[in-house]
């Protein structure tokens, strides 16, 4: 499985989790949500979720409003979205 230079998994939705997966994908999978279900819960388009997971969009570039919605839908604190996958 390949990671891009931002440390995000590029393996697609069926790839196994690895240390390079970002918090959005890892948490979504832990909750048993599809990208579409998470997007619906966060008031976002599933393509936005997909781009976050694939490293095409850095979590730091998400609007504050969407970041807050996404964090709420994932059941995490907003600052968790900014952590690197290997941070505690």
N, C-alpha and C positions, 0 to 999 in steps of 0.2 A: 504494500500500500504506500502510495507516495504522499508526501506532505509538500505544500508549497512553501515559499520562503516566509510566510506569516505563521507557519506551524499548523495550518489547517489541513484536514483530510480532504483529498480529492477523489476518494474512492466511490462516491455516489451513495445513494440512500441504503443500499444493501450491504455496504462494506461493514466489517466488524469494527467496533470501537477500538481505538488505539490512543496512546498518549498525545497524538497530534490533533485529536478531535477537539473542537471548541466547546465551550460551555453550553451553547444553544443546542447543538446536536446531542450532546451527552445528556442534558437535562430532559430534552424532548423525548429521547429514547427511554429514559428512566420512567417517565410518566406514561409511556405507551401511546404517545400522540403522533399522528401523521403530521407532515409539514402543513397540510391544509387545515387540520384541526387546530394546530397551534396558531396559524395565521388568523383563523376565524376568531379565536379567543383573544388575540392581541389586537384585532382590528387592522390587520395588515394583509397584504397580498402574499400568497404562498411563495411567489418568486423572490420576495424580500427575504423570507426565511431561508430559502434555498441558497441565495447569494451569500448570506451570512455563514451558513454551514460550509459552503464550498470555498470560503475565503475570498470571494469576489467583492465582498463588502466588509470592511473592517467594522467591528462593533462600535468603535469610537466615532464612526461617521454616521451612525444612526441618529435621527432626531431625538431630542430629549423626550418628546411625547411618545414616540414609538418605543424608545428604550424603556420608559416606565411601563408602558402597556405590555411589552414583551416580558419584562422581569416579573410583572404581576401574573401573567399567564403561565410562566415557568415556575412560579412560587419561590422566587429568589429575590435577594436585594439587588437593586439596580447596579450597584458597584461590582457585583459578581460578573456582569457582562463584560467588564473591562479587564478581568483577570486573564492571565495567560493560562493555558490548560494545565501546566505543571505547578502553578502556585497553589498553596494550601488555602 
